[in-house]
C-alpha cells in the first residue's frame, strides 16, 4: 500500500532513515520533533518511501541543530514549493508562459539547494573541505569547482 495510506509508519521510517543516514555519514543521529513528524505524516508522498528517505536525508544535511523541527520540514516538503509556483501561475497567460519560468526557477532552486548542501557539509566538517567532499560523495577537486561556480 502507498505510504499516504500508512501515515502511522512514517515516524518509524523517519527514525530508521535518520539512524542509517547518520551511520553512513559518521555523524550523531538527529531526532525529529513530534510536530515535524506530524507534518511529514500529513504529506501525501507521491514518491512513496523513496521520497520520504530523500527528504529525511536533506533534512539531516540542511536543518540546523540536533533536533529537526517543523519549520525545516515545512520548507523542505515539495507541497510548500509547489504551492508558491501554483499561486504564481494562477493569473498567468497559460501553460506555455509558466513553462519557461518554471524551468528557470527550477534551475535556481537546484543551484540554491546545491549551495546550501555544500555550506552545510563544510560547516558540519568544521571547515574541512576534504571531509565535506567525502560527506557529499564528491572528489575534493570537484567540490572546489562547484564552490567556485557558486561564488
Backbone torsions as a table, in degrees:
resi	resn	phi	psi	omega
1	UNK	NA	149.2	-179.3
2	UNK	-64.3	154.0	-178.9
3	UNK	-61.0	-33.1	179.8
4	UNK	-63.0	-21.7	177.4
5	UNK	-89.8	-2.4	-178.2
6	UNK	-131.6	54.6	-176.7
7	UNK	-61.6	-23.1	179.0
8	UNK	-68.1	-18.2	178.3
9	UNK	-81.4	-19.0	-172.8
10	UNK	-60.1	-47.1	179.2
11	UNK	-57.9	-39.3	179.9
12	UNK	-68.1	-41.3	178.3
13	UNK	-66.0	-42.2	178.9
14	UNK	-60.5	-46.1	179.4
15	UNK	-60.2	-44.1	179.4
16	UNK	-64.0	-47.3	-179.9
17	UNK	-63.6	-43.0	-179.0
18	UNK	-61.6	-43.3	179.2
19	UNK	-65.1	-43.3	-179.0
20	UNK	-65.7	-44.2	-179.6
21	UNK	-64.7	-42.2	178.4
22	UNK	-62.6	-42.4	179.8
23	UNK	-63.8	-43.9	-179.9
24	UNK	-64.7	-36.4	-178.7
25	UNK	-86.1	-10.6	-179.4
26	UNK	72.4	33.9	178.7
27	UNK	-122.7	169.3	177.9
28	UNK	-71.8	141.4	177.8
29	UNK	-64.2	147.8	178.0
30	UNK	-108.0	149.8	178.0
31	UNK	-102.4	155.6	178.8
32	UNK	-111.1	134.8	178.6
33	UNK	-68.0	162.8	178.4
34	UNK	-61.1	-38.7	179.3
35	UNK	-65.5	-37.9	178.0
36	UNK	-65.1	-44.2	178.5
37	UNK	-64.6	-37.3	177.9
38	UNK	-64.3	-42.0	178.1
39	UNK	-62.2	-40.6	177.5
40	UNK	-66.2	-38.5	-178.7
41	UNK	-66.9	-27.7	-179.6
42	UNK	-83.7	-13.4	179.3
43	UNK	-78.2	137.1	-173.6
44	UNK	-74.7	-13.0	178.2
45	UNK	47.8	70.6	175.7
46	UNK	-64.9	-24.8	178.9
47	UNK	-89.4	2.7	176.4
48	UNK	62.4	-146.3	-171.3
49	UNK	-65.0	-35.7	179.1
50	UNK	-61.8	-40.6	178.2
51	UNK	-65.0	-41.2	177.4
52	UNK	-59.8	-45.2	-180.0
53	UNK	-61.9	-42.1	179.0
54	UNK	-63.3	-40.2	178.5
55	UNK	-65.8	-44.0	178.3
56	UNK	-61.0	-42.1	179.5
57	UNK	-62.3	-44.8	178.5
58	UNK	-64.2	-39.6	178.6
59	UNK	-65.5	-37.4	179.0
60	UNK	-63.6	-32.8	-178.9
61	UNK	-82.1	-43.4	-166.9
62	UNK	-99.9	-29.4	-175.7
63	UNK	-71.3	135.8	-179.8
64	UNK	-76.3	153.9	173.5
65	UNK	84.9	176.4	-178.7
66	UNK	-84.3	-17.4	-179.8
67	UNK	-118.5	134.1	178.8
68	UNK	-91.9	118.9	-179.0
69	UNK	-94.9	-175.5	-174.7
70	UNK	-72.2	-33.6	-176.7
71	UNK	-63.4	-48.2	176.4
72	UNK	-61.5	-33.6	178.8
73	UNK	-65.5	-48.0	179.7
74	UNK	-60.3	-39.7	179.6
75	UNK	-67.9	-29.3	-175.8
76	UNK	-84.3	-28.9	-175.2
77	UNK	-66.3	133.1	-178.3
78	UNK	-58.1	-27.2	-179.9
79	UNK	-60.3	-37.2	179.7
80	UNK	-66.4	-41.1	179.8
81	UNK	-73.4	-39.2	-179.5
82	UNK	-66.2	-36.9	-179.9
83	UNK	-63.4	-39.6	179.2
84	UNK	-64.9	-40.5	179.4
85	UNK	-68.9	-39.5	179.7
86	UNK	-66.8	-39.6	179.5
87	UNK	-63.6	-36.6	179.2
88	UNK	-70.9	-27.4	-176.2
89	UNK	-88.6	-9.8	-175.8
90	UNK	-61.3	-46.4	-177.8
91	UNK	-92.8	10.3	-174.6
92	UNK	-76.4	179.5	-176.0
93	UNK	-82.5	-8.0	179.1
94	UNK	140.1	-176.9	-175.5
95	UNK	-64.6	-35.8	-179.2
96	UNK	-63.8	-41.2	-179.1
97	UNK	-68.4	-38.4	-178.3
98	UNK	-73.5	-26.8	-175.9
99	UNK	-61.7	-46.2	-179.6
100	UNK	-67.2	-40.1	-179.8
101	UNK	-66.7	-38.6	179.6
102	UNK	-62.9	-40.3	179.0
103	UNK	-60.9	-42.6	178.0
104	UNK	-64.7	-41.3	179.4
105	UNK	-66.7	-37.7	178.9
106	UNK	-62.1	-45.7	178.8
107	UNK	-60.1	-40.7	177.9
108	UNK	-65.1	-41.3	178.9
109	UNK	-64.2	-42.6	179.0
110	UNK	-63.1	-45.3	179.8
111	UNK	-61.8	-43.8	179.5
112	UNK	-65.7	-41.6	178.0
113	UNK	-62.8	-44.3	-179.8
114	UNK	-61.7	-43.7	178.9
115	UNK	-62.0	-44.4	179.9
116	UNK	-64.0	-41.8	179.9
117	UNK	-64.3	-40.8	178.7
118	UNK	-65.0	-46.7	179.4
119	UNK	-60.9	-42.4	-179.7
120	UNK	-64.6	-41.5	-179.9
121	UNK	-65.8	-42.2	179.3
122	UNK	-65.2	-42.3	178.4
123	UNK	-64.2	-42.1	-179.5
124	UNK	-64.1	-28.1	-179.3
125	UNK	-98.1	16.6	175.8
126	UNK	63.9	31.1	178.7
127	UNK	88.6	-1.6	-179.0
128	UNK	-80.8	106.8	-175.5
129	UNK	-68.1	-36.5	179.5
130	UNK	-62.0	-45.5	178.9
131	UNK	-69.2	-36.3	177.8
132	UNK	-63.4	-41.1	178.4
133	UNK	-62.1	-43.4	178.8
134	UNK	-63.0	-40.9	179.3
135	UNK	-60.8	-37.0	-178.6
136	UNK	-86.9	-5.8	-179.4
137	UNK	75.5	31.2	-179.2
138	UNK	-119.5	157.2	168.3
139	UNK	-72.7	147.8	-178.9
140	UNK	-57.0	-43.0	-179.3
141	UNK	-63.6	-36.0	179.0
142	UNK	-68.1	-38.4	177.4
143	UNK	-64.4	-42.0	177.7
144	UNK	-60.5	-40.6	178.8
145	UNK	-64.1	-41.4	178.3
146	UNK	-64.8	-40.0	179.5
147	UNK	-64.7	-41.7	179.4
148	UNK	-65.2	-40.9	178.9
149	UNK	-64.3	-35.4	-179.4
150	UNK	-72.5	-26.5	-174.5
151	UNK	-71.1	NA	NA
